[in-house]
Amino acid sequence: MKRYCLQFLIVWLSLVGLAACASTAPRSAGDLRRSVGAPGVVQIQDSLFMDEAEVANLHWLEYLHFIRRDSSAAFYRSQLPDSTAQPRLRPAGKAARSPADTTVATYLSHPAYRYYPVVGITYGQARNYCRWRTALVRQQLQAATLQRNSTTYYGKQHKLLVAHNVSVEYRLPTPAEWELAASQPAPATLATEPAALADINSLPANRFGIRGLSGNVAELTARPSVIKGGTWFQPNVSPRADLPNPGPRPWLGFRCVCEVQVRPKAAGR
């Protein structure tokens, strides 16, 4: 699972993604889009990529860090998860500790839950996160592109990308896109979901390389009224079922899709 944490790690992952995909020259439009190396996602169809797992607490803390620095205090407060819609869990190995370990504030901030799915998020907050993530990744990709003439690695490995305009956009998946991602189940021997909320990296991946679509937490979609997928306590939900969005809940999270467009530059540009 690619992990992006704060601006330095996001830059690093962008470059890692480029390196992994560029060992051979792209031979098709799909290869070209993969060679962009949009961080955190895997390709599921043509220009459509999806997060390998749900957005985790660590990712939301990263988002809060940036907007606290760059936005108003009022907007920052508006992006905090609903404190009444947080699971009450004890960090592993803390059974003997006081009940303070199970306060709602613990779930988002405690290191033991860093890679657990963020919950208590509204549809509007999830969309804001997608817009922020898009802007940040575009900035990093643009910075990498501007170095192409002075970076030997980029010049050798990305000659085709240099001749193209590249665009990425992160957003919530439509119900149909979510169903497409869930159409390739995890291997039967690994498909059993945990009996409790779990670390996103501990779940089995399906053939696309996507984790946790059948359980852990249900997920928001681009349609505000519709959520998809089962939960850790109710995993046997048909991927085709459109469930009503009840608002922030301790069992409802989200993941992003990413559209990658690569178009040839006009002559002389």
C-alpha positions as CSV (number, residue, x, y, z in Angstrom):
1,M,0.0,0.0,0.0
2,K,1.5,3.3,-1.1
3,R,1.4,5.7,1.9
4,Y,1.6,9.4,1.5
5,C,2.2,11.4,4.6
6,L,2.8,15.2,4.5
7,Q,4.2,17.0,1.6
8,F,7.6,15.3,1.5
9,L,6.2,11.8,1.4
10,I,3.6,12.8,-1.2
11,V,6.4,14.0,-3.5
12,W,8.4,10.8,-2.8
13,L,5.4,8.7,-3.7
14,S,4.8,10.6,-6.9
15,L,8.3,9.8,-7.9
16,V,8.2,6.2,-6.8
17,G,5.0,5.7,-8.8
18,L,6.8,7.1,-11.9
19,A,9.8,4.9,-11.4
20,A,7.7,1.7,-10.9
21,C,5.7,2.3,-14.1
22,A,8.5,3.6,-16.3
23,S,10.9,0.7,-16.4
24,T,9.8,0.2,-20.0
25,A,8.6,2.7,-22.6
26,P,4.7,2.9,-22.6
27,R,3.2,1.1,-25.5
28,S,-0.4,2.0,-25.1
29,A,-2.7,4.7,-23.8
30,G,-3.2,2.7,-20.6
31,D,0.5,2.3,-20.2
32,L,1.0,6.0,-20.6
33,R,-1.6,6.8,-18.0
34,R,-0.1,4.3,-15.6
35,S,3.3,5.9,-16.1
36,V,2.0,9.2,-14.7
37,G,2.2,7.5,-11.2
38,A,-0.8,9.1,-9.5
39,P,-0.1,8.2,-5.9
40,G,-2.2,5.8,-3.9
41,V,-4.3,4.4,-6.7
42,V,-4.5,1.4,-9.1
43,Q,-5.9,1.3,-12.5
44,I,-9.4,-0.3,-12.9
45,Q,-10.4,0.9,-16.4
46,D,-8.8,3.0,-19.1
47,S,-8.3,6.4,-17.5
48,L,-10.0,5.5,-14.2
49,F,-7.9,4.6,-11.1
50,M,-9.1,3.9,-7.6
51,D,-7.6,4.1,-4.1
52,E,-6.2,0.8,-3.0
53,A,-8.0,1.1,0.3
54,E,-10.2,3.6,2.2
55,V,-8.9,7.0,3.2
56,A,-7.3,6.4,6.6
57,N,-7.0,8.5,9.7
58,L,-3.4,9.4,8.8
59,H,-4.5,10.8,5.4
60,W,-7.2,12.9,7.1
61,L,-4.7,14.2,9.7
62,E,-2.5,15.2,6.8
63,Y,-5.4,17.1,5.2
64,L,-6.1,18.8,8.5
65,H,-2.4,19.8,8.8
66,F,-2.5,21.5,5.5
67,I,-5.8,23.3,5.8
68,R,-4.9,24.5,9.3
69,R,-1.9,26.1,7.8
70,D,-3.5,27.5,4.7
71,S,-7.2,28.1,5.5
72,S,-9.3,30.0,8.0
73,A,-9.9,28.6,11.5
74,A,-13.6,28.4,10.8
75,F,-13.0,26.2,7.7
76,Y,-10.5,24.0,9.6
77,R,-13.1,23.4,12.3
78,S,-15.7,22.5,9.7
79,Q,-13.5,19.7,8.4
80,L,-13.1,17.9,11.7
81,P,-14.8,14.5,11.8
82,D,-18.1,14.3,13.7
83,S,-16.9,13.5,17.3
84,T,-20.2,11.7,18.0
85,A,-19.7,9.3,15.1
86,Q,-16.4,7.7,16.1
87,P,-15.8,4.0,17.1
88,R,-14.7,3.3,20.6
89,L,-11.7,1.0,20.4
90,R,-8.8,0.1,22.5
91,P,-5.3,0.2,20.9
92,A,-3.7,-3.2,20.7
93,G,-2.0,-4.2,23.9
94,K,-3.8,-1.6,25.9
95,A,-6.5,-3.8,27.5
96,A,-5.2,-3.0,31.0
97,R,-5.3,0.8,30.5
98,S,-8.0,3.1,31.7
99,P,-11.2,3.8,29.9
100,A,-9.6,7.0,28.6
101,D,-8.1,4.8,25.8
102,T,-11.6,4.4,24.3
103,T,-12.6,8.1,24.1
104,V,-13.8,9.3,20.6
105,A,-10.8,11.6,20.2
106,T,-8.4,8.6,20.5
107,Y,-9.6,7.0,17.2
108,L,-8.4,9.8,14.9
109,S,-5.2,10.7,16.7
110,H,-3.8,7.6,18.3
111,P,-0.9,6.0,16.5
112,A,-2.4,2.6,16.8
113,Y,-5.3,3.7,14.5
114,R,-3.3,5.7,11.9
115,Y,-4.1,3.2,9.1
116,Y,-7.7,2.6,10.2
117,P,-10.4,4.2,7.9
118,V,-11.4,7.7,8.8
119,V,-15.1,7.8,9.8
120,G,-17.6,10.4,10.9
121,I,-17.1,12.3,7.6
122,T,-19.8,14.1,5.6
123,Y,-20.3,14.0,1.9
124,G,-19.2,17.6,1.7
125,Q,-16.0,17.0,3.7
126,A,-15.1,14.1,1.5
127,R,-15.5,16.3,-1.6
128,N,-13.3,18.9,-0.1
129,Y,-10.6,16.3,0.6
130,C,-10.8,15.2,-3.0
131,R,-10.3,18.8,-4.3
132,W,-7.4,19.4,-1.9
133,R,-5.7,16.1,-2.9
134,T,-6.2,16.9,-6.6
135,A,-4.6,20.3,-6.2
136,L,-1.6,18.9,-4.2
137,V,-0.9,16.1,-6.6
138,R,-1.2,18.4,-9.6
139,Q,1.3,20.7,-8.0
140,Q,3.8,17.9,-7.4
141,L,3.4,16.4,-10.9
142,Q,3.9,19.9,-12.4
143,A,7.1,20.3,-10.4
144,A,8.4,17.0,-11.7
145,T,7.5,17.9,-15.3
146,L,9.4,21.2,-15.0
147,Q,12.6,19.3,-14.1
148,R,12.5,17.1,-17.2
149,N,15.2,19.1,-19.1
150,S,17.6,19.0,-16.1
151,T,16.9,15.5,-14.8
152,T,18.6,12.7,-16.6
153,Y,16.2,10.1,-15.2
154,Y,13.1,11.9,-16.3
155,G,14.6,12.6,-19.8
156,K,15.4,9.0,-20.4
157,Q,12.3,7.3,-18.9
158,H,9.6,9.8,-19.7
159,K,10.2,11.0,-23.3
160,L,6.6,10.2,-24.2
161,L,5.2,12.0,-21.2
162,V,7.3,15.0,-21.9
163,A,5.3,15.4,-25.1
164,H,1.9,15.2,-23.4
165,N,-0.2,17.4,-21.2
166,V,-1.0,15.4,-18.0
167,S,-4.1,16.0,-15.8
168,V,-5.2,14.1,-12.7
169,E,-8.4,14.6,-10.7
170,Y,-9.4,12.8,-7.5
171,R,-13.1,12.6,-6.7
172,L,-15.7,10.3,-5.1
173,P,-16.6,7.2,-7.2
174,T,-20.0,7.0,-8.9
175,P,-22.0,4.0,-7.7
176,A,-21.3,2.3,-11.1
177,E,-17.5,2.9,-10.7
178,W,-17.6,1.5,-7.2
179,E,-19.5,-1.6,-8.5
180,L,-16.9,-2.0,-11.3
181,A,-14.1,-2.0,-8.7
182,A,-16.0,-4.6,-6.6
183,S,-16.7,-6.8,-9.6
184,Q,-13.3,-8.6,-9.1
185,P,-13.6,-10.2,-5.6
186,A,-10.7,-11.2,-3.5
187,P,-9.6,-14.9,-3.7
188,A,-12.1,-17.1,-1.8
189,T,-9.5,-18.3,0.6
190,L,-8.7,-14.8,1.7
191,A,-12.1,-13.1,1.4
192,T,-13.1,-13.4,5.0
193,E,-13.5,-10.0,6.5
194,P,-12.4,-9.3,10.1
195,A,-14.8,-9.4,13.0
196,A,-13.9,-5.9,14.0
197,L,-12.8,-2.7,12.4
198,A,-9.4,-3.3,10.9
199,D,-6.2,-1.6,9.6
200,I,-6.8,-0.9,5.9
201,N,-3.5,-2.7,5.0
202,S,-4.5,-5.9,6.7
203,L,-7.4,-6.6,4.3
204,P,-7.1,-8.9,1.2
205,A,-6.8,-7.3,-2.2
206,N,-9.0,-8.3,-5.1
207,R,-7.7,-8.8,-8.7
208,F,-7.5,-5.0,-9.3
209,G,-5.4,-4.7,-6.1
210,I,-8.1,-3.0,-4.1
211,R,-8.8,-3.8,-0.5
212,G,-11.8,-3.7,1.8
213,L,-14.7,-3.3,-0.7
214,S,-16.8,-6.0,0.9
215,G,-16.5,-4.8,4.5
216,N,-14.6,-2.9,7.2
217,V,-16.6,0.3,6.5
218,A,-19.3,1.3,4.0
219,E,-18.3,4.0,1.6
220,L,-19.6,7.3,0.3
221,T,-20.1,7.8,-3.4
222,A,-20.4,10.7,-5.8
223,R,-24.2,10.5,-5.4
224,P,-24.8,12.2,-2.0
225,S,-27.7,10.0,-1.1
226,V,-26.0,6.6,-1.9
227,I,-23.4,4.6,0.0
228,K,-21.9,1.3,-1.1
229,G,-20.5,-1.8,0.5
230,G,-20.8,-3.8,3.8
231,T,-19.2,-3.1,7.1
232,W,-17.1,-5.2,9.5
233,F,-20.3,-6.2,11.4
234,Q,-22.4,-6.6,8.2
235,P,-20.1,-7.7,5.4
236,N,-22.6,-9.7,3.3
237,V,-24.0,-6.7,1.3
238,S,-24.3,-7.0,-2.5
239,P,-21.9,-4.7,-4.3
240,R,-24.9,-3.7,-6.5
241,A,-27.0,-2.6,-3.5
242,D,-27.5,1.2,-3.3
243,L,-27.8,2.0,0.4
244,P,-29.2,5.3,1.8
245,N,-26.6,7.7,3.2
246,P,-27.5,8.2,6.9
247,G,-24.9,10.9,7.5
248,P,-21.7,10.6,9.6
249,R,-21.4,7.2,11.3
250,P,-18.7,5.2,13.0
251,W,-18.9,2.6,10.2
252,L,-19.0,4.9,7.2
253,G,-15.9,6.1,5.4
254,F,-14.8,6.7,1.8
255,R,-12.2,6.3,-0.9
256,C,-11.3,8.3,-4.0
257,V,-11.1,7.5,-7.7
258,C,-8.7,9.3,-9.9
259,E,-9.1,10.2,-13.5
260,V,-5.9,10.5,-15.4
261,Q,-5.8,12.2,-18.8
262,V,-2.8,12.3,-21.0
263,R,-3.1,14.3,-24.2
264,P,-0.5,15.1,-26.9
265,K,0.8,18.6,-26.7
266,A,0.1,20.9,-29.7
267,A,3.1,21.3,-32.1
268,G,5.5,23.9,-30.8
269,R,4.3,23.8,-27.2
